[in-house]
Each structure stands twice: as C-alpha cells, then as structure tokens.
Amino acid sequence: MERKKLLFLTEVAIFSAIGIILDQFSFSLWPQGGSISFVMVPIVLMAFRWGLKGGLLTGFLVGLLQTMFGAYIIDPVQGILDYPLAFTVIGFAGLFAGIVKRSLEEGSMKKAATYITLGVFIGALLRFTCHFLAGVIFFGSGSEGVPAWLFSLGYNGSYMGPAFILTSIVLATLLISVPRVATNRQMTSA
C-alpha cells in the first residue's frame, strides 16, 4: 500500500514537471497568452493511469506551477480560472480510465482510440470553459465592438482546438503503440 502511494506521488511530481517543460515548447498565437502546446499530454496520461485523482492532482500542480513561471494574471479570480482550475479540470479525462485500459487490454484499439479522444475532449472542453469564462468576465468588451463572449470564444478556441487535436493524436498513438503505458502496475522482474 505504501509503495503504491509513493509511486503515485512520484509520478504526479514527474508528470507535472514534464507538463511544465512541454509547455515551454509551445507555439504562442497571442501576446497575452494562449498557446498550442503538449501540456495536456502528461495530465491526461496520469488521468488514464490513475483515474480522476491522478489527473486532477497533476493538472492542479501544472496550473499552480504555471502561476509561478510567468502567468498572465490581472485579477486573483481570473488567475485561478485560467491556471489552477483550468488545468485541474483536464484531469476529468480520468472518467474514461477504466474503459481505456480495458479496451487496450482486450486489443480493441479502435475502441481505445475513441475513448482516449473522448477523454481528451472532456478535459479540453472543461479547460476551454474556464478560459472562456475568464475571458468574458475579466477581459472586457472584446475588441472593436465585438461582444466579449464572441471574442473569448474565438480567442480561446483558436488555440484550444489545435491543442485538443494534437493531444488526442499523441496519446492515441502512444497508448495504442505501447498499451502498458496506460497502467500503473509495477513491473515485475523475470
């Protein structure tokens, strides 16, 4: 029991660090934030490996670390919405952890790819919702008479759509190629 707990905490720390590193290699679309990166990959991977607790905790730590490394914050509530909360909710991909693991174990790769993509979609949609709300509430009337909701929709959609697609492709390719990556079972020596 203690060994499994230690493994869990170690993986959360490592995957959170990987998320921050991957976020540094991003393609920024806008000067005030919003970039296409692979930051969601380790969060969703932890969600598939450990379920909700792994995904939510890893996402929370990634969001918290981002606030320490140059977050764009104009208000404390906006900061919470755009960082810790937005990255925590990616962990809800863990709702599909069981079906993803079973599909991979059974060799049903199309089914696995479908649920991997669905898990990533749920996480990305919830993250998008946090960014969208922060944009509507805290970034005013948009641009040149464009309603704030429409501006936030376009602004946040411009990077979240590609981020969802990239994360889905990377995770589906990784987990279908090496299914054991989705499990948190310890390796046994032969």
C-alpha positions in Angstrom: 0.0 0.0 0.0 2.7 2.5 1.0 4.8 1.6 -2.1 1.8 2.3 -4.4 1.2 5.6 -2.7 4.8 6.5 -3.1 4.7 5.5 -6.8 1.5 7.7 -7.2 3.1 10.8 -5.6 6.4 10.3 -7.6 4.5 10.0 -10.9 2.4 13.1 -10.1 5.5 15.1 -9.4 7.3 13.8 -12.5 4.4 14.2 -14.9 3.7 17.7 -13.5 7.3 18.7 -14.2 7.0 17.2 -17.7 3.9 19.2 -18.3 5.7 22.5 -17.4 8.6 21.5 -19.6 6.4 20.7 -22.6 4.5 24.0 -22.1 7.8 25.8 -22.6 8.0 24.4 -26.1 4.8 25.9 -27.3 3.5 27.9 -30.3 2.1 31.2 -29.0 -0.7 32.7 -31.0 -1.4 35.7 -28.9 0.9 38.1 -27.0 -1.2 37.9 -23.8 -1.4 34.1 -23.6 -3.0 31.2 -25.3 -0.6 28.8 -26.9 -0.6 25.5 -28.6 1.4 23.0 -26.6 1.6 19.5 -25.4 0.9 20.5 -21.7 -2.2 18.4 -21.6 -0.5 15.1 -22.6 1.0 14.3 -19.2 -2.1 15.4 -17.3 -4.4 13.2 -19.4 -1.8 10.3 -19.3 -1.9 10.5 -15.5 -5.7 10.6 -15.6 -5.7 7.3 -17.6 -3.0 5.7 -15.4 -4.5 6.7 -12.0 -8.0 7.8 -12.7 -9.5 11.1 -11.5 -7.2 11.5 -8.6 -4.1 11.3 -10.8 -5.4 13.6 -13.5 -6.9 16.2 -11.2 -3.8 16.4 -8.9 -1.4 16.5 -11.8 -3.4 19.2 -13.5 -3.7 21.2 -10.4 0.1 21.2 -9.9 0.7 22.1 -13.5 -1.6 25.1 -13.2 -0.1 26.1 -9.9 3.4 25.8 -11.3 2.4 27.9 -14.3 1.4 30.7 -11.9 4.9 30.7 -10.6 6.6 30.8 -14.0 5.1 33.8 -15.8 1.3 33.5 -15.8 -0.7 36.4 -17.2 -2.8 37.4 -14.2 -4.9 40.6 -13.9 -7.2 39.5 -11.1 -6.9 36.8 -8.5 -10.2 35.1 -9.6 -9.1 35.3 -13.3 -5.7 33.8 -12.3 -7.5 30.9 -10.6 -9.8 30.3 -13.5 -7.0 30.5 -16.1 -4.4 28.4 -14.3 -5.1 26.1 -11.4 -8.7 25.4 -12.2 -8.3 25.3 -16.0 -5.6 22.7 -15.7 -7.1 20.7 -12.9 -10.3 20.0 -14.9 -8.3 18.4 -17.6 -8.0 15.6 -15.2 -11.7 14.7 -15.7 -10.4 12.7 -18.7 -9.8 10.1 -15.9 -13.6 9.3 -16.1 -12.6 7.2 -19.1 -9.6 5.5 -17.5 -11.3 2.1 -16.9 -12.7 1.8 -20.4 -9.4 2.9 -22.0 -7.4 0.3 -20.0 -9.9 -2.5 -20.7 -10.0 -1.6 -24.4 -6.2 -1.7 -24.6 -6.0 -5.0 -22.7 -8.6 -6.6 -25.0 -6.7 -5.4 -28.1 -9.7 -3.3 -29.2 -7.6 -0.4 -30.5 -10.4 1.5 -32.3 -12.5 1.5 -29.1 -9.4 2.6 -27.1 -8.7 5.4 -29.6 -12.4 6.5 -29.4 -12.3 6.7 -25.6 -8.9 8.3 -25.5 -10.2 11.0 -27.8 -13.4 11.4 -25.8 -11.4 11.7 -22.5 -9.1 14.3 -24.1 -12.2 16.1 -25.4 -13.8 16.3 -22.0 -10.6 17.6 -20.4 -10.0 20.1 -23.2 -13.7 21.3 -23.2 -13.6 21.9 -19.4 -10.3 23.7 -19.7 -11.7 25.8 -22.6 -14.8 26.6 -20.4 -12.5 28.0 -17.7 -10.5 30.1 -20.1 -13.7 31.2 -21.9 -15.3 32.4 -18.6 -12.2 34.2 -17.6 -12.2 36.0 -21.0 -15.8 37.0 -20.8 -15.7 38.2 -17.1 -12.2 39.8 -16.9 -11.2 40.9 -20.3 -14.0 43.3 -21.0 -15.8 44.0 -24.2 -13.6 42.2 -26.6 -12.1 44.1 -29.5 -13.6 46.8 -31.7 -17.2 46.4 -30.7 -17.1 42.6 -30.7 -19.1 41.2 -27.8 -16.9 39.8 -25.0 -18.3 36.3 -25.3 -17.7 36.1 -29.0 -14.1 37.5 -28.7 -13.4 35.0 -25.9 -14.9 32.1 -27.9 -12.6 32.9 -30.9 -9.6 33.8 -28.9 -9.6 30.7 -26.7 -10.9 28.4 -29.4 -8.0 29.4 -31.7 -5.5 27.5 -29.5 -7.7 25.0 -27.6 -8.9 23.3 -30.8 -5.4 22.6 -32.1 -4.3 21.6 -28.6 -7.1 19.1 -28.3 -6.3 17.6 -31.7 -2.5 17.3 -31.0 -3.1 15.8 -27.5 -5.5 13.3 -28.9 -3.2 12.2 -31.7 -0.1 11.9 -29.4 -2.0 10.0 -26.7 -3.8 7.7 -29.1 -0.6 6.9 -30.9 1.4 6.4 -27.7 -1.2 4.2 -25.9 -2.1 2.1 -28.9 1.6 1.5 -29.7 2.6 0.9 -26.0 -0.6 0.0 -24.1 1.3 -0.8 -20.8 1.9 3.0 -20.5 -1.7 3.3 -19.5 -1.3 1.2 -16.5 0.2 1.9 -13.1 1.1 -1.7 -12.4 4.6 -2.2 -11.2 7.0 -4.1 -13.5 8.0 -7.5 -12.2 11.4 -8.9 -12.8 11.7 -12.2 -14.6 
